[in-house]
C-alpha cells in the first residue's frame, strides 16, 4: 500500500487502521495521523507502533491517499484548504464524513481531484459487512481496493443510494444484535441458562446463514422444510406473525433512512 494520511484520528479511523494492519495491507510506516488532540495521536502511535517522524506538512506532501475522518460539524472548509495547500493534486481523498456529498467535496478539493465518498461498516475487525463506496471518475480503483477491502467488503453505489445504505446496511447490525439479545432472553425465559441460550442462538444464526448460502434457497423455502404441519415451528411462527415483527423491523429501517437523510441535509453548527 502507498502512504496514507488520516485527518481525524477518532474511533472509526482507529478501527480502519487496526484492521488494515492486522491484514497486512498497511505497514506501520505507511500511516501518518493528524488530529486536534495531540494526545490521541500519541496514543495511536504507541498502540500501533506508528514510527513516522514526518511533520503534518511533510505527511500531506507524501500522502497518496488522505482519509478525512473529521466530524460533519467541524471546519471542513478549513481542513480542505490546509490539505490543498500541501498535498499533491493527484492525492486521492477518501471521505468517511457522514452527509458530505461528492459535489461539496469536489467544490472543496477541485473538480479534477480523485475523491472517494465512503460509509464504512462497523464490523471492521471481522472483515465482514459492507461499506458503501462512491467514486469520482478520476479515481483508480485497482490500487485502492485492497485498502478499502481490508476492513470489510465493498459495495460500489450510486451516490443517491448512500443515505439508504447508511440507514439500512450500516445501521443494520443494530437489528441483528437486538434480535440475538431478544432470542437469547427467550431461551432464558424458557428455562435454559444464559450461557446455553446464547450458544444456541449464535450457532443457529451462523448455521442459518451458512444454509442459505449452501442451498441457494429463499428463506421461506427453508422455513417450509423446517416446519411440519401443525408442528412446533409453525406454531411459533404464527405467534411471531401476530406480533407485527416484520413490519416493525421495516419501519425501524425506514426511520433510520429518514434520519440519515435529515442529517445529510442539515447545516453544520
Rosetta silent file (secondary structure, phi, psi, omega in degrees, C-alpha in Angstrom):
SEQUENCE: XXXXXXXXXXXXXXXXXXXXXXXXXXXXXXXXXXXXXXXXXXXXXXXXXXXXXXXXXXXXXXXXXXXXXXXXXXXXXXXXXXXXXXXXXXXXXXXXXXXXXXXXXXXXXXXXXXXXXXXXXXXXXXXXXXXXXXXXXXXXXXXXXXXXXXXXXXXXXXXXXXXXXXXXXXXXXXXXXXXXXXXXXXXXXXXXXXXXXXXXXXXXXXXXXXXXXXXXXXXXXXXXXXXXXXXXXXXXXXXXXXXXXXXXXXXXXXXXXXXXXXXXXXXXX
SCORE:     score description
SCORE:     0.000 S_00000001
   1 L     0.000  150.553  178.015    0.000    0.000    0.000 S_00000001
   2 L   -80.348 -178.408 -179.758    1.113    3.581   -0.611 S_00000001
   3 L   -69.722  132.982 -177.301    1.446    6.305    2.008 S_00000001
   4 E  -130.859  130.944 -175.143   -1.878    7.063    3.703 S_00000001
   5 E  -116.720  128.036  179.347   -2.614   10.039    5.939 S_00000001
   6 E  -100.734  119.474  174.261   -5.562   10.163    8.356 S_00000001
   7 E  -101.044  102.531 -169.057   -7.001   13.589    9.083 S_00000001
   8 L   104.817  116.129 -173.740   -9.014   12.900   12.213 S_00000001
   9 L  -117.215   46.308 -178.776   -7.926   10.039   14.447 S_00000001
  10 L   -79.412 -164.930 -174.568  -11.230    9.041   16.038 S_00000001
  11 H   -63.500  -41.955 -179.382  -12.699    5.616   16.743 S_00000001
  12 H   -67.548  -41.491  176.554  -13.533    4.791   13.117 S_00000001
  13 H   -59.098  -43.001  179.112  -10.082    5.833   11.913 S_00000001
  14 H   -63.872  -42.247  179.679   -8.535    3.622   14.570 S_00000001
  15 H   -61.321  -40.075  178.206  -10.750    0.677   13.611 S_00000001
  16 H   -65.722  -45.714  178.987   -9.702    1.058    9.967 S_00000001
  17 H   -59.850  -47.635 -178.001   -6.018    1.301   10.899 S_00000001
  18 H   -59.154  -46.847 -178.507   -6.211   -1.739   13.183 S_00000001
  19 H   -65.298  -43.185 -178.948   -7.926   -3.891   10.556 S_00000001
  20 H   -65.620  -36.889  176.393   -5.586   -2.823    7.753 S_00000001
  21 H   -69.455  -44.252 -178.659   -2.527   -3.547    9.896 S_00000001
  22 H   -62.612  -32.011  179.261   -3.861   -6.910   11.083 S_00000001
  23 L   -93.407    7.110  174.100   -4.492   -7.983    7.481 S_00000001
  24 L    58.818   29.297  172.319   -1.053   -6.682    6.475 S_00000001
  25 L   -82.592  -34.060  172.789   -2.492   -4.384    3.808 S_00000001
  26 L  -114.795  148.343  168.145   -0.794   -1.466    5.549 S_00000001
  27 L  -104.809  159.040 -177.053    2.517   -1.403    7.385 S_00000001
  28 H   -56.720  -34.306 -179.180    3.092    0.890   10.349 S_00000001
  29 H   -74.044   -9.258  179.217    5.424    3.036    8.252 S_00000001
  30 H   -83.941  -11.362 -165.928    2.669    3.667    5.682 S_00000001
  31 E  -112.262  131.840  169.463    0.457    5.549    8.148 S_00000001
  32 E  -128.014  158.124 -172.565    0.532    9.144    9.354 S_00000001
  33 E  -132.288  148.220  169.188   -2.009   10.928   11.547 S_00000001
  34 E  -138.838  138.584  179.247   -3.370   14.390   12.178 S_00000001
  35 L  -162.125  151.181  178.646   -5.852   15.364   14.886 S_00000001
  36 L   -68.635  -19.210  179.541   -6.619   18.405   17.007 S_00000001
  37 L   -98.421  101.629 -177.746   -5.966   16.194   20.056 S_00000001
  38 H   -63.783  -30.252  178.726   -2.205   15.615   20.221 S_00000001
  39 H   -66.840  -35.310  177.783   -2.647   13.037   22.988 S_00000001
  40 H   -63.644  -41.919  177.493   -4.870   10.985   20.695 S_00000001
  41 H   -62.501  -45.374  179.745   -2.126   10.931   18.062 S_00000001
  42 H   -60.226  -40.700 -179.550    0.435    9.907   20.676 S_00000001
  43 H   -62.775  -47.343 -178.708   -1.859    7.124   21.902 S_00000001
  44 H   -69.093  -36.206  177.024   -2.385    5.640   18.442 S_00000001
  45 H   -61.519  -42.271  179.062    1.288    5.934   17.535 S_00000001
  46 H   -70.997  -42.311 -175.400    2.231    3.988   20.640 S_00000001
  47 H   -64.589  -36.556 -175.278   -0.609    1.472   20.344 S_00000001
  48 L  -115.449   15.172  177.337    0.172    0.551   16.716 S_00000001
  49 L    50.959   48.148  177.436    3.904    1.356   16.637 S_00000001
  50 L   -83.004  100.860 -166.758    3.471    4.084   14.020 S_00000001
  51 L   -96.721   24.611 -178.918    7.091    5.175   13.858 S_00000001
  52 L   -68.918  146.441  175.427    6.808    8.069   11.412 S_00000001
  53 L  -114.699    9.496 -178.218    8.864   11.202   12.012 S_00000001
  54 L   -72.037  142.951  171.173    7.142   13.288    9.332 S_00000001
  55 L   -75.161  172.499  179.413    5.595   16.609   10.252 S_00000001
  56 H   -60.642  -43.673  179.642    1.985   17.309    9.284 S_00000001
  57 H   -64.271  -43.465  178.792    3.072   19.270    6.207 S_00000001
  58 H   -64.899  -38.616  179.791    5.518   16.553    5.159 S_00000001
  59 H   -65.016  -40.897  177.496    2.891   13.859    5.706 S_00000001
  60 H   -63.873  -42.807 -178.752    0.405   15.686    3.492 S_00000001
  61 H   -66.226  -30.945 -177.148    3.008   16.148    0.773 S_00000001
  62 H   -87.677  -14.158 -170.530    3.964   12.454    0.896 S_00000001
  63 L   -72.333  134.444  169.339    0.430   11.049    1.027 S_00000001
  64 L   -88.777  -30.200  178.746   -1.007    9.054   -1.855 S_00000001
  65 E  -134.733  138.760  175.468   -4.335    8.780    0.000 S_00000001
  66 E  -122.822  121.077  178.485   -5.849   11.070    2.617 S_00000001
  67 E   -94.948  119.076  178.335   -8.689    9.739    4.786 S_00000001
  68 E   -90.736  108.722 -179.294  -10.983   12.502    6.040 S_00000001
  69 L  -120.546   27.480  177.175  -12.365   11.389    9.391 S_00000001
  70 L   -78.443  171.039 -178.947  -13.361   14.710   10.931 S_00000001
  71 L   -83.540  152.475  179.504  -16.882   15.377   12.205 S_00000001
  72 L   -57.570  -30.738 -177.478  -19.560   16.930    9.971 S_00000001
  73 L   -85.616   -2.556  179.119  -19.786   19.935   12.322 S_00000001
  74 L   -76.574  174.121 -178.963  -16.027   20.610   12.188 S_00000001
  75 L   -79.469   76.191 -176.961  -14.399   23.246    9.977 S_00000001
  76 H   -64.737  -36.786  178.807  -14.274   21.069    6.871 S_00000001
  77 H   -60.085  -44.697  179.380  -13.614   24.093    4.645 S_00000001
  78 H   -65.734  -40.243  177.236  -10.526   24.999    6.677 S_00000001
  79 H   -60.803  -43.813 -179.305   -9.315   21.390    6.690 S_00000001
  80 H   -63.481  -42.424  179.008   -9.712   21.257    2.906 S_00000001
  81 H   -61.123  -41.609  179.560   -7.756   24.487    2.388 S_00000001
  82 H   -64.033  -43.284  179.315   -4.921   23.139    4.523 S_00000001
  83 H   -64.055  -46.610 -177.296   -4.830   19.866    2.602 S_00000001
  84 H   -64.213  -27.512 -179.325   -4.923   21.567   -0.799 S_00000001
  85 H   -68.238  -33.691 -171.306   -2.049   23.840    0.227 S_00000001
  86 H  -117.990  -22.981 -177.382    0.362   20.971    0.878 S_00000001
  87 L   -85.283  154.716  176.373   -0.938   17.772   -0.732 S_00000001
  88 L   -66.462  146.548  176.034   -0.372   16.794   -4.345 S_00000001
  89 L   -62.780  -19.461  179.685   -3.290   17.439   -6.732 S_00000001
  90 L   -87.991   -8.111 -179.611   -3.141   13.726   -7.584 S_00000001
  91 L   -64.860  131.376 -179.561   -3.611   12.610   -3.977 S_00000001
  92 E   -81.615  130.342  175.691   -6.881   10.706   -3.567 S_00000001
  93 E   -94.515  128.127  176.134   -9.267   11.994   -0.893 S_00000001
  94 E  -115.566  105.976 -177.719  -11.265    9.315    0.940 S_00000001
  95 E   -95.980  127.229  172.274  -14.072   10.933    2.915 S_00000001
  96 L  -113.107   23.889 -178.949  -15.847    8.991    5.665 S_00000001
  97 L   -85.250  121.358 -178.931  -17.729   12.112    6.823 S_00000001
  98 L   -64.114  135.355  171.664  -21.464   11.474    7.045 S_00000001
  99 L    83.278   -3.423 -179.500  -23.657   13.753    4.969 S_00000001
 100 L   -97.092  114.267 -170.642  -20.911   15.475    2.957 S_00000001
 101 L   -78.892  163.971  174.556  -21.651   14.945   -0.742 S_00000001
 102 H   -62.534  -34.542  179.032  -19.260   14.445   -3.632 S_00000001
 103 H   -60.496  -46.061  179.060  -20.462   17.758   -5.011 S_00000001
 104 H   -67.763  -41.314  179.653  -19.348   19.580   -1.889 S_00000001
 105 H   -62.562  -40.948  177.875  -16.099   17.625   -1.682 S_00000001
 106 H   -65.976  -35.098  175.901  -15.303   18.415   -5.307 S_00000001
 107 H   -65.465  -33.010 -179.235  -16.001   22.068   -4.627 S_00000001
 108 H   -80.830  -39.031 -171.412  -13.545   21.984   -1.723 S_00000001
 109 H  -107.763   -8.997  178.469  -10.774   19.896   -3.284 S_00000001
 110 L   110.087  140.673 -176.464  -11.175   20.576   -7.006 S_00000001
 111 L   -67.695  -22.704 -178.908  -13.172   19.023   -9.823 S_00000001
 112 L   -92.118   -3.619 -177.414  -10.120   17.150  -11.130 S_00000001
 113 L   -75.458  134.101  170.653   -9.236   15.617   -7.768 S_00000001
 114 L   -69.861  124.451 -175.572   -9.847   11.858   -7.315 S_00000001
 115 E  -132.670  136.835  175.694  -12.373   11.601   -4.470 S_00000001
 116 E  -116.868  127.521  170.730  -13.946    8.633   -2.705 S_00000001
 117 E  -105.020  124.579 -172.223  -17.030    9.015   -0.549 S_00000001
 118 E  -133.050  135.702  170.718  -17.308    6.080    1.836 S_00000001
 119 E  -110.440   99.792 -174.559  -19.724    4.996    4.546 S_00000001
 120 L   -74.967  148.910  171.956  -17.720    2.382    6.500 S_00000001
 121 L   -81.092  169.881 -177.098  -19.343   -0.513    8.299 S_00000001
 122 L  -104.075   12.326  179.695  -18.614   -1.124   11.983 S_00000001
 123 L  -100.687   33.172 -169.056  -17.571   -4.780   11.628 S_00000001
 124 H   -55.875  -38.109 -176.418  -14.027   -3.803   10.675 S_00000001
 125 H   -71.394  -16.647 -177.824  -12.247   -6.378   12.842 S_00000001
 126 H   -91.941  -20.909 -172.447  -14.156   -9.266   11.254 S_00000001
 127 L    77.446    5.085 -179.962  -13.553   -8.446    7.595 S_00000001
 128 L  -107.364  177.142 -178.399  -17.306   -8.858    7.102 S_00000001
 129 L    81.191  152.975 -178.369  -20.065   -6.357    6.468 S_00000001
 130 E  -104.541  138.271  165.976  -20.328   -3.932    3.565 S_00000001
 131 E  -102.305  137.255  177.816  -19.035   -0.394    3.298 S_00000001
 132 E   -87.118  131.349 -173.175  -20.834    1.798    0.780 S_00000001
 133 E  -133.335  134.445  173.208  -18.479    3.500   -1.688 S_00000001
 134 E  -123.349  134.028 -177.375  -18.927    6.138   -4.399 S_00000001
 135 E  -117.717  141.397  167.737  -16.035    7.056   -6.712 S_00000001
 136 L   -79.332  160.501 -177.771  -15.453   10.045   -8.932 S_00000001
 137 L   -59.978  -21.296 -177.288  -14.264    9.195  -12.472 S_00000001
 138 L   -77.153  -13.889 -176.541  -10.713   10.306  -11.583 S_00000001
 139 L   -75.403  135.329  172.122  -10.249    7.511   -9.008 S_00000001
 140 L   -95.156  106.584 -172.736   -8.163    4.489   -9.993 S_00000001
 141 H   -68.825  -34.608 -170.416   -9.947    1.624   -8.185 S_00000001
 142 H   -57.579  -51.122  179.228   -7.350   -1.139   -8.628 S_00000001
 143 H   -72.453  -18.724 -176.035   -4.636    0.151   -6.283 S_00000001
 144 H   -84.948  -34.957 -170.426   -7.246    1.466   -3.837 S_00000001
 145 H   -59.289  -38.867  178.462   -9.471   -1.599   -3.370 S_00000001
 146 H   -55.931  -37.621  177.324   -7.063   -3.700   -1.229 S_00000001
 147 H   -68.081  -48.928 -178.136   -7.123   -0.946    1.393 S_00000001
 148 H   -61.474  -35.008 -177.632  -10.899   -0.484    1.291 S_00000001
 149 H   -84.746   -3.676  179.603  -11.434   -4.261    1.487 S_00000001
 150 H   -73.719  -18.218  178.733   -9.031   -4.669    4.416 S_00000001
 151 H  -122.250   30.679  174.693  -11.783   -3.633    6.854 S_00000001
 152 L   138.564  179.395  177.911  -14.785   -5.288    5.187 S_00000001
 153 E   -82.558  161.193 -175.662  -16.460   -5.857    1.874 S_00000001
 154 E  -121.069  131.015  173.474  -17.134   -3.005   -0.544 S_00000001
 155 E  -116.773  113.505  178.083  -20.370   -2.213   -2.345 S_00000001
 156 E   -76.990  131.175 -171.581  -19.996    0.351   -5.122 S_00000001
 157 L  -130.337  160.519  161.191  -23.069    2.579   -5.234 S_00000001
 158 L   -77.322  145.769 -174.643  -24.660    5.492   -6.973 S_00000001
 159 H   -62.599  -27.438 -179.771  -24.500    8.431   -4.592 S_00000001
 160 H   -62.795  -16.787 -178.619  -28.292    8.713   -4.477 S_00000001
 161 H   -97.983    0.100 -175.797  -28.288    5.407   -2.545 S_00000001
 162 H   -62.158  -44.184 -179.649  -25.786    6.445    0.142 S_00000001
 163 H   -64.805  -39.651  176.881  -28.437    7.561    2.663 S_00000001
 164 H   -62.421  -44.610 -179.339  -30.403    4.358    2.102 S_00000001
 165 H   -61.278  -42.188 -178.818  -27.238    2.325    2.545 S_00000001
 166 H   -63.090  -48.397 -177.170  -26.385    4.132    5.782 S_00000001
 167 H   -70.984  -27.926 -177.915  -29.821    3.656    7.332 S_00000001
 168 H   -97.941  -55.256 -171.334  -30.181    0.056    6.181 S_00000001
 169 H   -81.113  -50.249 -176.674  -26.763   -1.572    5.873 S_00000001
 170 H   -72.007  -43.657  176.663  -24.534    0.256    8.335 S_00000001
 171 L   -74.408  -15.059 -173.343  -27.239    0.662   10.992 S_00000001
 172 H   -61.450  -27.415  179.637  -28.484   -2.842   10.175 S_00000001
 173 H   -63.407  -26.330  176.305  -26.076   -4.591   12.527 S_00000001
 174 H   -58.544  -40.694 -178.100  -28.051   -2.997   15.401 S_00000001
 175 H   -68.576  -34.443  177.540  -31.085   -5.067   14.419 S_00000001
 176 H   -67.310  -45.672  177.890  -29.011   -8.237   14.368 S_00000001
 177 H   -60.583  -42.415 -178.866  -27.607   -7.532   17.834 S_00000001
 178 H   -64.956  -40.823  177.842  -31.104   -6.732   19.111 S_00000001
 179 H   -62.666  -44.443  179.561  -32.506   -9.941   17.613 S_00000001
 180 H   -61.215  -45.532  179.583  -29.725  -12.014   19.219 S_00000001
 181 H   -61.097  -45.349 -177.140  -30.326  -10.398   22.601 S_00000001
 182 H   -67.099  -41.446 -179.594  -34.096  -10.890   22.381 S_00000001
 183 H   -69.419  -36.965  175.494  -33.867  -14.509   21.255 S_00000001
 184 H   -63.138  -41.096  176.044  -31.302  -15.276   23.962 S_00000001
 185 H   -59.876  -37.744  179.414  -33.662  -13.768   26.530 S_00000001
 186 H   -63.400  -38.214  176.732  -36.391  -16.067   25.215 S_00000001
 187 H   -64.121  -40.876  177.801  -34.188  -19.083   25.862 S_00000001
 188 H   -66.734  -41.511  177.758  -33.563  -17.941   29.434 S_00000001
 189 H   -59.436  -32.638 -178.556  -37.286  -17.261   29.896 S_00000001
 190 H   -81.370  -14.690  175.983  -37.942  -20.829   28.746 S_00000001
 191 L   127.062   -8.645  177.361  -35.519  -22.322   31.279 S_00000001
 192 L   -77.177  158.003  173.402  -32.081  -22.515   29.678 S_00000001
 193 L   -73.195  163.713  178.535  -29.108  -20.855   31.314 S_00000001
 194 H   -59.666  -42.933 -179.833  -27.789  -17.637   29.769 S_00000001
 195 H   -63.461  -44.640 -179.963  -24.688  -19.446   28.510 S_00000001
 196 H   -63.224  -46.522 -177.911  -26.721  -22.270   26.968 S_00000001
 197 H   -62.200  -44.536 -179.517  -29.204  -19.929   25.342 S_00000001
 198 H   -62.989  -42.586  178.942  -26.515  -17.666   23.897 S_00000001
 199 H   -61.226  -42.037  179.894  -24.586  -20.597   22.443 S_00000001
 200 H   -63.846  -45.126 -178.274  -27.725  -21.944   20.760 S_00000001
 201 H   -62.853  -45.641  179.750  -28.639  -18.554   19.266 S_00000001
 202 H   -59.493  -46.722 -178.421  -25.140  -17.967   17.888 S_00000001
 203 H   -66.085  -39.107  177.206  -24.996  -21.420   16.287 S_00000001
 204 H   -63.898  -39.921 -179.706  -28.476  -21.073   14.828 S_00000001
 205 H   -65.509  -48.975  179.291  -27.579  -17.671   13.382 S_00000001
 206 H   -64.191  -42.047 -178.762  -24.320  -18.872   11.827 S_00000001
 207 H   -66.660  -38.629  179.666  -25.892  -22.112   10.666 S_00000001
 208 H   -64.711  -42.952  178.380  -28.898  -20.404    9.092 S_00000001
 209 H   -64.907  -42.912  178.226  -26.693  -18.055    7.063 S_00000001
 210 H   -62.348  -40.191 -179.751  -24.477  -20.944    6.004 S_00000001
 211 H   -65.424  -39.165  176.765  -27.538  -22.985    4.997 S_00000001
 212 H   -61.639  -41.092 -179.966  -28.871  -20.124    2.882 S_00000001
 213 H   -69.794  -43.616 -177.316  -25.546  -19.903    1.059 S_00000001
 214 H   -66.884  -45.075 -173.704  -25.155  -23.682    0.598 S_00000001
 215 H   -81.275  -25.152 -174.507  -28.725  -24.353   -0.510 S_00000001
 216 L    57.632   33.599  179.150  -29.206  -21.167   -2.562 S_00000001
 217 L  -103.805  158.662  173.451  -32.834  -21.254   -1.411 S_00000001
 218 L   -71.378  146.144  178.728  -35.139  -18.456   -0.350 S_00000001
 219 H   -52.107  -37.138 -179.888  -35.573  -18.210    3.442 S_00000001
 220 H   -62.613  -35.902  179.206  -39.266  -19.108    3.041 S_00000001
 221 H   -65.676  -40.059  179.231  -38.307  -22.364    1.315 S_00000001
 222 H   -70.791  -34.437  175.567  -36.049  -23.344    4.207 S_00000001
 223 H   -64.934  -37.417  177.957  -38.756  -22.426    6.726 S_00000001
 224 H   -63.332  -38.455  177.496  -41.181  -24.691    4.849 S_00000001
 225 H   -66.160  -34.784 -173.233  -38.697  -27.557    5.131 S_00000001
 226 H   -83.766   -6.800 -173.403  -38.225  -26.873    8.838 S_00000001
 227 L  -122.170  115.636  176.197  -41.947  -26.784    9.729 S_00000001
 228 L   -85.213  157.285 -179.558  -44.178  -29.836    9.813 S_00000001
 229 L   -55.999  129.309  179.064  -47.997  -29.464    9.659 S_00000001
 230 L    58.269   23.729 -175.472  -49.396  -28.271   12.996 S_00000001
 231 L   -88.684 -173.199 -177.307  -45.895  -28.630   14.462 S_00000001
 232 H   -63.790  -49.329 -173.877  -43.842  -26.720   16.963 S_00000001
 233 H   -62.509  -45.624 -176.420  -42.086  -24.439   14.458 S_00000001
 234 H   -69.514  -31.006  175.391  -45.152  -23.268   12.547 S_00000001
 235 H   -67.355  -38.858  176.570  -46.996  -22.506   15.786 S_00000001
 236 H   -65.066  -41.022  178.546  -44.074  -20.370   16.920 S_00000001
 237 H   -65.746  -35.472  178.169  -44.032  -18.520   13.580 S_00000001
 238 H   -59.533  -43.786  179.561  -47.780  -17.914   13.818 S_00000001
 239 H   -67.216  -38.165  178.631  -47.294  -16.107   17.122 S_00000001
 240 H   -64.462  -39.582  176.908  -44.373  -14.141   15.700 S_00000001
 241 H   -61.378  -37.213  178.987  -46.532  -13.055   12.753 S_00000001
 242 H   -68.120  -18.399 -177.424  -49.156  -11.791   15.183 S_00000001
 243 L   -84.137   -3.253 -178.692  -46.510   -9.616   16.839 S_00000001
 244 L    65.775   31.658 -175.935  -46.026   -7.440   13.727 S_00000001
 245 H   -59.401  -51.155 -174.998  -42.342   -8.371   13.789 S_00000001
 246 H   -63.608  -47.831 -179.008  -41.626   -7.931   10.067 S_00000001
 247 H   -65.726  -36.486  177.839  -43.447   -4.616    9.695 S_00000001
 248 H   -63.541  -41.804  177.534  -41.867   -3.295   12.895 S_00000001
 249 H   -63.645  -43.970 -179.520  -38.396   -4.135   11.593 S_00000001
 250 H   -65.461  -38.051  176.423  -39.140   -2.499    8.253 S_00000001
 251 H   -64.246  -37.530  178.544  -40.459    0.641    9.959 S_00000001
 252 H   -61.924  -44.491  178.926  -37.255    0.788   12.012 S_00000001
 253 H   -62.670  -45.887 -178.293  -35.131    0.677    8.867 S_00000001
 254 H   -64.552  -34.128  176.006  -37.201    3.362    7.139 S_00000001
 255 H   -65.804  -42.110  178.082  -36.930    5.593   10.217 S_00000001
 256 H   -63.657  -40.760  178.281  -33.137    5.194   10.194 S_00000001
 257 H   -63.281  -44.084  178.951  -33.035    6.025    6.471 S_00000001
 258 H   -61.811  -40.970 -179.808  -35.156    9.147    7.027 S_00000001
 259 H   -65.883  -38.327  176.529  -32.910   10.261    9.878 S_00000001
 260 H   -60.445  -43.472  178.818  -29.830    9.793    7.715 S_00000001
 261 H   -63.439  -39.964  178.814  -31.415   11.985    5.044 S_00000001
 262 H   -62.976  -44.617 -178.882  -32.267   14.642    7.646 S_00000001
 263 H   -66.541  -37.452  179.402  -28.684   14.709    8.960 S_00000001
 264 H   -65.892  -30.848 -178.345  -27.267   14.867    5.445 S_00000001
 265 H   -89.214   -7.685 -177.656  -29.471   17.882    4.682 S_00000001
 266 L   -81.869  151.759  179.475  -28.735   19.768    7.886 S_00000001
 267 L   -84.089  143.390  176.224  -26.212   22.592    8.021 S_00000001
 268 L   -59.596  147.125  178.541  -23.078   22.229   10.178 S_00000001
 269 L   -70.011    0.000    0.000  -23.272   24.045   13.516 S_00000001
